[in-house]
Amino acid sequence: MHVIKSTILNLQVIDGMTRGRTPFTNRLTLASKEVVEERISEAIKASGIGEVDKRLEREIEDLEKKRKDMAEFEEKNELERRLAEKKSKLLATQQQRRELVTRSVHSQAKMSIEGSGSDVMLKIAQRQQFPTSLLGGCFPASATFTDKQGRRRSMYSLKIGEEVQVLTGKGISVEPVLTYIHRQPDVMQKYLKITTTKKEKILKITEDHLLFVKNDGQPTAIPARDVSIGDTVYVRGDRGELKTDQVQSISSVYKKGVYAPVTLSGSILVNDVHTSCYFDVLSHEWSHRAMGIIRAIYHVSPWMVQWLSSIGQEDGFPGWCRLALKMLTLGE
């Protein structure tokens, strides 16, 4: 009984001592924690372990970067290998296209020879007496055309692929320029200056370029040298409508540049006058038939027409044009 009372008394004393206090926490333990953390930090700093950690982290980062660069290098090598294979295949395909185009041009030229007739062949042979630089009907650099947006621009700014206003059986519309038959920006050339009466249109055109005049109520393409005062030509009106006008005067001038763009329909409005894209080696109709191969290639790949036009240029004539001209004269 005495032991029980003594135990109860001891428990009451302990309760009194710990009442209001957090278990195992006092100012000494809190201070000891701060001191311990500070001493641990000083010990790590003194040992140099912190710097080693940072150095190792930098080395690991550098190694990771090198590993990534190595992976990119290997991937780059693989891409370059695949790219070389693709380029090789592309070159082979382009070579096949070149061979196909060459055969097609020869075939089309041969068809033109068989269908052109002896009178036309005689005219071609006669024209071969003149220097190549004098062949090919053209317009000067200052001649104007109207683009798809309705803007009037100078001929020297016209690029292959751009759309220009033309006159077709459906009226005035726009068509892309496929190529140039002749293009020499820096030469001086003699031109006929044809002025109309009512609309006062002024067209400068080489004498061998084809121009549409009204004949028996229908537009007929004739060389500009055969146009006479009083002939009726087709022009674009002030509101973009089709009109007819009479030739008032014809004179000669010298202008810089020679340009002969070709559209899908084979015609183009130059200074608002309805003109052919061709010159009188062949008639407008036969010239347009001979250009059928170019139109066919354009519908398949416009880039191929540009590539063809850039090959073998001489005196402003693309190689295919000179080849066709030679093919047309093989029988003479």
Steps between C-alpha positions, in 0.01 A plus 500: 500500500787728580659428156181593318469833677867576426454423130191723473690782669791468253262509200340817633843665529592402143168635367566829671845528346388426138167682502490760210816375333546330153639152554879472445523868391668789683731793423804282528382246246402776252835673539680170465321436167617832352856443623506153356377617158756783498784267594393248235506778239845616614630146493373443145652829389833422665512157344442638148220254433267780387743615231550141391125462463478813288795390288346157449167656408676716237689199366181298482328788317792522254492124443124508444549778244778309325281191491219705345739659249633157410146372446421805285823447304413138431144600412636773273723251323203272446292787364780606267528145372128482433507846341779393265294199394197720431709746298644217295151371424384854414788549255412171332134604471596841359722331242205284394287813471764672286511204263120496481483874431769478231315219323173691526648821356648308206167327442302826512746673267474213254120528504531873431725430199257248354202733537644843432504486119757601239418873506569524870821299463614739228437795729703335777789434265497862383507627858812294572696751292472752783699493826332311786487817712261656246256209513209479737217750532503693823395798706734752666571518872276808526196317356224451755275214605225470762547246777248295696440783747423743215827686537673634190867401501803520273600192302844477662333421835299204367610165641421146389201368690331837547145542370426768242193623316428336165217505248336167420172392345341549842620859531772648716641265765832422669748223418847400623815575305654162416835609362680750279571427134745791498633718780793741474473794742807696386485508119374789288235397247302668223124497558190603313297756692131440428252758630122461501239770438227492766669351803842637408673174580870496415656161430871451433563165334762343273394471138500120504283464809141392441218742574125436484299709252136470402459307176152399376372568850751265664833566677786393271866500602733669248859630527513856630677608179182411307274719714374808313349830605125454530520134604284402795671360807364369830564701817405505866251771589524741793274275710676177405259413221593388148497774235615546141702795375659615175870544434571871464875508443805275464860610553835356610683545829796341677445369851697302756427136575321218318236289675273228359297336782277201427165438672273196502280637220792635297376859519558798729374857539797733457432870551134388495532365143415138416821336372630151436785354703667375180687629199453403138729200462170313509142625506350575839302175488798281409725676751243433769484133400879477513486641855265219602784302655594798721141535617482126572818515706372810682183321606712217640771714657540880457851461643599280205408776254715748691783248505466444123501874437827539689691237300715595206403867484671690221422853378195501725351183346454191723667183376173320423391790277821492300474120477144522367607760242783275381268202482259700285776571248650151476348436159648808336 
